[in-house]
Amino acid sequence: MDTFRDKLIPVTSILAGVVVLWYVMAVILNTPFQRDLDRRAGETHTLSEFIGKTLAQPKPTLPAPHQVAVNFFENTFLRPVTSNRSLVYNAWVTLSSTLLGFAFGTALGIIIAVGIVHVATLDRSLMPWIIASQTIPILAVAPMIIVVLAAVGITGLVPKAMISTYLSFFPVTVGMVKGLRSPEIMHLDLMHTYNASRAQTFWKLRVPASVPFLFTSMKVAVAASLVGAIVGELPTGAVAGIGAKLLAGAYYSQSIDIWSALVAGSVVAALLVMVVGIAGRIVDRAMGGRPA
Amino acid sequence: MKAPMYSWQASLAFLLVIFPIVVFVTNVGVPGLAWPYSGFSGGLAIALVTLPAWFSGRLLKLWEAALCFVCAHGAAVLLLGGIRGHEGTAGPGYYLVLASAWLLAWRCVAILSEQRPLSRLASTALRLIIPAIFGAWILIIWEAVTRGAGIPFILLPPPSAIGARIASSLPVLGADVRQTIFKAVIFGYVVGSGTGFLVAIAADRVPFLRRGLLPIGNMVSALPIIGVAPIMVMWFGFDWQSKAAVVIIMTFFPMLVNTVAGLAASGHMERDLMRTYASGYWQTLLKLRLPAAAPFIFNALKINSTLALIGAIVAEFFGTPVVGMGFRISTEVGRMNIDMVWAEIAVAALAGSVFYGVVALVERAVTFWHPSVRGG
């Protein structure tokens, strides 16, 4: 088993490699435009000056890492949180609908899973559709949900949250069905010899057995939920949110803004997955699990 | 003689139609009443949904299922026929008949899912029929409620209108599929999965790479990669190349992570055996480790088949030439042609299922030795 320290050196060196490659690509990709600019201005530069300029364009083809970092830092820490250019504000808008959708999606997923495990009819008729629905590109529905709900007068948080719900309940359902079925026949037989009722078997055996499955699928679900919220912001030209930042950046070719919105989205995703992971570990420990 | 066992679905179905029956009987001959209180089809539908309550528990299970099936669907057909021309005027009787027909369909599915047929053919057939009835009833209820309640067309068109739209705009849908799937998705899918596979083999050869790439790959899979779409559109232009680039990036990491995990799946025993045969690295890779990794690789291919479609469609929201599934969805939404959007979604769903199905079939053919395929 790789320990944390075993991983640390390879991971950091590969990340460093990515950054170096990024700088090289930035110079290469931004060169044609910079050469064009220089030719028009009638300037000639030494090589080092030229490279410096390719890394400092206002609307580069590929912004250099430090440009993205500066933009990210400015928009995250230096702006007031209430400003609509602040990444914290936009991330919060996206995060709120992500969380709402994730909460609904998890609850819905658990309810459906309980139904599937206990009602044979649902298992045979609904489960194939849930599996089949994972093979279709559900995100394509996003614009329609937003626009149609806006036509009825429902705007803002709820439509985006519905898309997140839709995306996040599948993994939870599938994971929970697996988890609730994970107790072995032996354990079920033991509950039988105790003359346990269905409810008792459910609460004392099936639910505890399903908890690890729940948290694993919740990690997938929360990531899917964030993607849903971001895509939900695209079609209507939403005013705020990470998706709106991406779209605005795409319209005005503000490549640095796009990249820093992307970084913000990634940070939010990593935080969400981490929080779910930590919650899972806390619950596991509270239930008496020991590190393997 | 044993007292018949009444099923709760059939009994409830009967209780629900008591009200329509009373209204129907007291109003016989009064013209101009809403469906199902007048006319032949309303009476027949009421009679159909009451019938199984009578026979419930007195017949062989399979005959009862067949009876429920015929009555439920017969009533549904009459119901949908009865509302034609009277959209938006449905009263409580309409919904009561609908609900009891649905209960009968449920009864039918419940009986069928209790069956444990011995022959393989019958159990396969059951595995298909049960979800098919369920799916059909989602469509029936959707159609009946949208038409019965007169839900505005732009809110939720009935399935029949969507079907008509698909039939009438086949050339447009075909062009969109060609642009999005045959150009962007397939190219991106092949290149993305292929490079992911090759990098995984390289990473497996060099432990340093593996230790570095795996955590990164695992982390990236949680990120909203779809956000690179505007950048790719900026770099590669509006045509399919930019969508293929998004698909490549989205499919690369799942393939990498799964293949690396799969290459570690062959056991020590087997590897030792290969060593005693004095086989080299490549022989071991081709004859032992890649076949052992096949289930993992196919898992990635299946995940990627969905991701690739999503990537290409969403990337088209950021700008395309005037053709493509994502383009059609976003523009027709803007023009409030919701039936066209649904048509496009239905096509996308079909394409996704076919794509997944093809990958699954190839998997069955390639990993015929795996316990999950042999069926234990």
Interface residues (C-beta under 8 A of the other chain):
Chain A: D2 D6 K7 P10 V11 S13 I14 L15 L29 T61 L62 A120 T121 D123 R124 S125 L126 P128 W129 A132 Q134 T135 I136 P137 I138 L139 A140 V141 P143 M144 V147 V148 A151 V152 K219 A223 L226 V227 I230 V231 L234 P235 I242 L246 L247 G249 A250 S253 S255 I258 W259 A261 L262 G265 S266 A269 A270 V273
Chain B: W106 V109 A110 L112 S113 E114 L126 R127 I130 P131 I133 F134 G135 I154 L155 L156 F208 L209 R210 R211 G212 L213 P215 I216 M219 S221 A222 L223 P224 I226 G227 V228 A229 P230 I231 V233 M234 W235 S305 T306 L309 I310 I313 V314 F317 F318 G319 M325 G326 I329 S330 V333 G334 M336 I338 V341 W342 E344 I345 A348 A349 G352 S353 F355 Y356 G357
